[in-house]
Amino acid sequence: MLQTIKFEANETATNPVGTAMSVIGGKWKGVILYQLIQQEARFNQLRRMIPGITQRMLVLQLRDLEREGLVQRIVYQETPPKIGYRLTDYGHTLVPVILMLKEWGESHQTAMH
C-alpha cells in the first residue's frame, strides 16, 4: 500500500517526484526522450517523429533537456551544418522510466477505450 506523504506548499518543488517531473514533465519532453532512446536524430527528423510540436517548442524543450544534462547537441562540420541530438549517459538512466511510462500510457489508453 502506498504511503500518503503530505508536503507543505513550499516543499512540493523539493520532493523527489516533483524534482523529476520538473525535469521530464510536460507534454513534449518525455516524447523527445523516447524518440532519442534508439538513435541520434537530427532536428528535422525529430520534428517529423513528433507530430504537433512546433519548431519553437522543440528548440525550447531540447535546450531544457540539454541544460539538465540529458541530451547532447552534436554539431557536425559539414556544409550545410548538420545538428544531431542524442541521449547522454545521464539521459540513458531515464530509459527504464520512459519505457515504463510508455507501457502505462498504452494500458491507460486501452482502459479508457
Secondary structure, 3 states (H helix, E strand, C coil): CCCCCCCCHHHHHHCHHHHHHHHHCCCCHHHHHHHHHHCCEEHHHHHHHCCCCCHHHHHHHHHHHHHCCCEEEEEECCCCCEEEEEECHHHHCCHHHHHHHHHHHHHHHHHHC
